[in-house]
Amino acid sequence: MRRTSRLRTTLLAVTAALAAAVTTAAPAGAAPAPAGAAPASANVGPVNVHLTGIGGGPMNIAAQAAAAGVMSQAAELGFSSGQCRITAGPEFIQVSQGYYQAMIKATCSGDPAVTAPTRSLNRLIGPSGEHISTVWNVPPGYTVEGSLGQLYTSPREGTVPIYHCVVRKDNFISADVNCEGQTYVSRLGWFHPGQPSDVATRPLMRCMVGKHREFFESNDPNCEGQASGGQHGWILAG
């Protein structure tokens, strides 16, 4: 993708408009080396959500549509403008004469305003077969394979936080705020490390597939016929 310098003034205006609009619209077995960056908090790590907005049309319209897409996603997840910053774009691809596709990327950090007691931990699959398990947004090119269960959005008795981590571009989840020495991405929610007796739960397994042992999560103790990396704990059914 290429930037168009002659629209610099317009793009600055779009960036300012995005911040204003978000205001009104009210993260088991050890992962392999190498080591990555640890989060700032030594106790409970922060939520970091990466958003992508895409829009089409003449350059200014495409940029505004991309900004509106990011704004809508941020507001839906409960983030305010003060929690979000644009990290890239607008960037453009010319589709035809006078028609462009624009992309804006933003990162929202901190605790979003959430009223629901739980969020669905969805397993996603990407264009090359790679997996991500997240309660947050679906990145471009990924589709939802299904829900693994529900994570609490705040601490409950007998629960611990669970996190989204990365090792060598491979996504995995962990109850370790330091991501077992790998790269921290985001806090996802809270789950039960031991099986509770008062709520319905499912096992949450770390699994690996293929010769490169790509990580994925499953409710199947047998890891759907693939290699097991152990059980994280128990996730709410539903």
Salt bridges, closest charged atoms under 4 A:
GLU91 OE2 - ARG3 NH2 3.44
ASP111 OD1 - ARG187 NH2 2.30
GLU145 OE1 - ARG123 NE 2.73
GLU145 OE1 - HIS131 NE2 3.34
GLU180 OE2 - ARG206 NH2 3.01
GLU214 OE1 - HIS131 ND1 3.19
GLU224 OE2 - ARG123 NH1 2.98
